[in-house]
């Protein structure tokens, strides 16, 4: 039973990874055609967005919780 659950969980986690990687190849090719030939810059941009989004994602529930409690 636990092995089956882990298999399903791993498959479910792996499918989005494959699709994201496939899409990133497409985006890198599109940027190269558009004149931005440095593919490592795309990774740096993604890293910046993830770095800025993570604190917002973590602090969002606390901020929203305080706002909803102040409306009562």
Buried (B, 14 or more C-beta within 10 A) or exposed (E): EEEEEEEEEEEEEEEEEEEEEEEBEEEBEEBEEEEEEEBEEBEEEEEEEEEEEEEEEEEEEEEEEEEEEEEE
